[in-house]
Amino acid sequence: MSLVRWNPARELATWPSDLFGIQREINRMFDNVFRYDNRDDDDGFNAWTPAVDIAEHDEQYLVEVELPGVNKEDVKITLENNILTIRGEKKQEKETRKESYHRVERSYGSFQRSFTLPTTIKSDKIDAAYKDGILQITLPKAEEAKPKQIEVKVK
Amino acid sequence: MFVRFDYPKTYGSCVNDFFATDRMPVSAQYPELDVIEQGNDFIVTAELPGVKKDDVKITFENNVLTISGSRKAKEVPEGAQQLLSELQSGDFSRSIKFRQDVNTASMAAEMNDGILTITLPKAESVKAKVININ
């Protein structure tokens, strides 16, 4: 079981209209200790966890990962034993070395997320695109997994 | 890991005076910002993945920089099912107070790979000057 970094920013974004979000976030923090075993956080303190959306469509699964400011060359997507893993590193801009930092809230460093996929993915047809800081991975379903409509003629 | 969360400090004024709160490790606001000082510029970067640049508004008034806008909720087509939903949507706003004067006429902003970068050149009056001894 791994400890997960608590990010209060997301839940509190809509304050003050969402004041109860604090309570919810605190509850979630304690829940997470038991629930979020699937988050691969083995890089410890240097790791951050990008937010992920997964949607199932008729023809495909769509995975969206928030990776603002990440070079696509620094992202690696692998599929092994039906486990989809997105890992990589968010680097700080190199040219900004001679400066003084007044505020650093953005997360940098390595990240990794893994998800178990159903076996019915066309693994050779997986596609990924990076746009506006969002990595979108399309995982087409195999024919047998698509919803089918069979027409039966009544004699 | 437990992160220090300084509620009154963060929300007391709704404006972050970044010179005064250097040591606050984590801000509880969205979007996450970095503020750096580089030569004659202040550079503010904000993480806004998936936000269109037309949906972001940047204002500078009374030495307060405000970044606001909204992130549209994704439409899930009929028949599709959301299995995991961690990406946030909705309105956001962040304000930062600058103690030093900024040359507002030369401010510039760009959006790239989900990162908003705002460059605020320092006003002439606050730039470092070399004074020669006669």
Interface residues (C-beta under 8 A of the other chain):
Chain A: L3 V4 R5 W6 N7 P8 A9 R10 L12 A13 T14 W15 P16 I22 F45 A51 V52 D53 I54 A55 E56 H57 D58 Y61 E64 E66 L67 P68 G69 V70 T96 K98 E99 S100 Y101 H102 R103 V104 E105 R106 S107 Y130 D132 G133 I134
Chain B: M1 F2 V3 F5 Y7 Y11 N16 F18 F19 T21 D22 V26 S27 A28 Q29 Y30 E32 L33 D34 V35 I36 E37 Q38 G39 F42 I43 T45 E47 L48 P49 G50 V51 K52 K74 V76 P77 G79 A80 Q81 Q82 L83 L84 S85 E86 L87 Q88 G90 D91 F92 I96 D113 G114 I115
